[in-house]
Amino acid sequence: MNNKYLIMFLILLVVSLNTAYAGNVLRLGSAGGQELRLPVGSRGTALGGAVVADATGVESIFWNPAGLAFTTRTEAMFSHQPYLADIDVNFAGVVTRIEDFGTIGVAAKIVSIGDIEETTEDYSDGTGRVFSPTLSVISLSYARILTSNVSFGFTTMFVNEKIFEVSASGLAFDVGVVFDPNWNGLKLGMVIKNYGPEMEFGGRGFDRSLDGDRPARPVVASFDLPSSINFGASYRFFDQEKSMASLNGNFRSNNYSQDVWQGGMEYVFDEKYSLRAGYNYADQDDYIYGFSAGGGLMFDLGGNTMSFEYAWAETGDIFDANQYFTLKFLF
């Protein structure tokens, strides 16, 4: 496809989606597939999520797949997050560049809810059976540099939710671009996230008997995905030898909640030591996210490199703060 027509298509898609699905607090909580919104990786989280224009490596699969286009080596990443209410979020991914083709990446995010005792209408105190809900997202990404200024990427995600004897599955898509005008360290980015058809639960867990012998199954309502449109900018105001500092900003227009403003700052010394901080703001009652911070260390492994990164993110007064632990390997 001609690059000009691709860019025009993306602009028209953004305009149409923004018109049809502007953020609205009245729609809060009406979308499903919320595991798609759970961030992965310590760098982007420490920067408050403000990396739409500055996503790098495996983390780009989540933040903006267009960032994969700048990959020059094979990278593997493993991330663990103790989430709210004893929920665990684990992520693993790998990306590699193929000469004259582009960059491809695969990843898996698994959300483990933990053990829950089954209750029913007849046994409100529990049946004695225990189940462990699992939410998973399997991703396949592709990115390519289109021109000297524009990179493009997309991610296809298979979403599966299994809760005891019912499950739901579907597809979701991310499409993003990064524009680098090669002017004073400025970059711009845009990504449409979690766009796809409705999902619906089904399974024998819905089976019921009427009058003791007539089988019945209720009509199940379908649900939308938590799609959003994200715009970002990154400004590298200091870049000297192996050290750099940058300011990042994002605006996220959510279809099923209030819009979010995100900002972050990063300092990297000698390409080995990183310090980061960020902030999230939304004009929404009881919005729990706010300040975030973190850092990273990179180690030379004789031609290959390994990095350990950590992030801490505020989650209000009710829950313990989120923590992210990330290992990356560059080959």
C-alpha positions, -999 to 999 in steps of 0.1 A, spaced: 0 0 0 13 35 -9 25 52 23 4 83 16 -28 64 14 -20 44 46 -15 76 65 -47 91 51 -66 60 61 -53 62 97 -63 98 100 -98 91 87 -101 62 111 -91 83 141 -116 110 132 -145 86 127 -137 67 159 -133 99 179 -167 112 167 -185 80 174 -169 71 207 -159 102 226 -150 96 263 -182 95 284 -184 88 322 -219 75 316 -204 45 299 -179 38 327 -178 0 335 -199 -10 304 -170 -25 285 -154 -59 291 -120 -73 283 -103 -50 309 -72 -72 309 -64 -55 276 -59 -22 296 -34 -36 321 0 -22 313 31 -43 310 68 -35 316 84 -12 341 96 16 318 63 27 303 46 23 337 72 44 355 67 71 329 30 72 336 22 55 304 34 85 284 53 65 258 31 65 228 57 85 209 87 68 226 79 31 230 109 8 225 115 -29 224 91 -56 235 71 -30 256 60 -15 223 37 -44 217 15 -30 244 21 8 242 25 14 205 35 -13 180 50 13 157 79 16 182 89 -20 172 101 -6 139 132 9 156 144 -25 169 179 -35 157 184 -66 178 164 -95 192 149 -87 225 131 -109 251 112 -95 280 96 -110 311 75 -89 335 57 -97 368 31 -74 385 14 -81 418 -19 -63 408 -48 -52 429 -65 -76 454 -38 -103 451 -42 -106 413 -10 -115 394 -2 -102 359 26 -120 341 39 -111 306 65 -126 283 74 -115 248 101 -115 221 107 -93 191 132 -95 163 140 -77 131 140 -94 97 161 -77 71 141 -61 43 108 -72 59 103 -54 92 101 -63 129 78 -90 143 69 -97 179 50 -123 198 38 -120 234 15 -134 261 -1 -117 290 -17 -139 317 -39 -125 345 -44 -149 374 -73 -139 396 -66 -166 423 -87 -192 440 -125 -184 444 -150 -206 462 -181 -214 441 -214 -202 454 -249 -207 439 -285 -197 445 -289 -228 466 -256 -228 483 -248 -191 491 -222 -202 517 -203 -222 491 -205 -256 474 -170 -267 484 -157 -264 448 -129 -239 441 -121 -223 407 -94 -200 395 -104 -175 367 -77 -168 341 -76 -140 316 -51 -142 287 -40 -121 258 -19 -136 230 -3 -110 207 13 -110 173 28 -77 161 44 -63 130 61 -30 124 81 -13 96 98 20 89 77 35 60 98 66 53 127 84 70 101 101 92 72 76 97 70 41 112 39 20 113 29 -10 134 -1 -32 143 -8 -58 169 -34 -86 166 -46 -99 200 -64 -131 208 -84 -126 240 -96 -154 262 -115 -152 295 -122 -184 314 -143 -183 346 -151 -217 359 -175 -233 334 -180 -203 312 -156 -185 288 -154 -158 262 -129 -152 234 -124 -126 207 -100 -105 187 -87 -71 193 -64 -48 173 -39 -20 179 -27 2 151 -1 29 156 23 53 139 53 73 151 64 105 133 100 117 138 105 151 121 143 149 129 140 182 146 156 189 180 147 155 195 109 158 190 88 127 182 50 124 178 29 92 181 -6 79 177 -22 46 185 -57 31 183 -60 5 210 -83 -25 217 -104 -20 186 -125 -51 177 -158 -69 176 -180 -76 207 -173 -106 229 -198 -129 246 -196 -155 273 -209 -190 268 -206 -225 283 -223 -251 304 -220 -229 334 -252 -211 322 -272 -243 319 -302 -245 342 -332 -268 348 -368 -255 349 -393 -274 369 -366 -300 376 -364 -315 341 -366 -288 314 -331 -276 303 -327 -239 298 -300 -214 291 -303 -176 295 -297 -152 267 -262 -137 273 -255 -101 265 -224 -93 244 -200 -66 255 -176 -41 238 -139 -39 242 -123 -10 261 -110 8 230 -92 42 231 -73 66 209 -39 78 222 -18 108 211 17 113 224 48 135 221 84 130 233 111 157 235 147 146 241 161 179 255 195 165 265 215 141 244 252 138 250 274 108 242 257 79 261 235 100 284 201 116 276 170 131 292 135 134 278 100 147 286 70 127 274 33 135 273 1 116 263 -36 122 258 -58 91 259 -94 94 248 -112 64 263 -145 52 249 -158 38 282 -144 62 308 -131 97 312 -101 108 292 -67 106 307 -37 130 306 -3 114 312 32 128 316 67 114 323 104 122 325 134 99 320 171 103 326 196 77 313 232 78 323 259 60 303 232 39 286 232 18 318 214 36 346 179 49 343 156 71 365 120 77 356 89 94 370 54 100 357 18 111 365 -17 102 354 -47 126 357 -84 120 349 -114 142 358 -132 111 372 -145 105 407 -124 80 427 -97 77 399 -70 57 417 -40 63 395 -15 91 400 22 93 406 46 67 393 84 62 395 111 37 387 145 29 373 167 4 356 201 -12 354 218 -26 323 245 -52 325 270 -63 297 271 -100 291 299 -102 266 282 -88 235 247 -94 248 230 -73 275 206 -78 303 186 -52 322 165 -52 353 138 -26 357 114 -16 384 84 6 386 60 18 414 26 32 406 1 49 430 -33 32 433 -52 55 457 -59 49 494 -77 16 492 -52 -7 474 -15 -12 479 6 5 452 13 -15 420 48 -27 415 64 -40 383 95 -62 380 110 -66 345 139 -85 330 151 -78 294 176 -96 273 192 -82 241 210 -106 218 
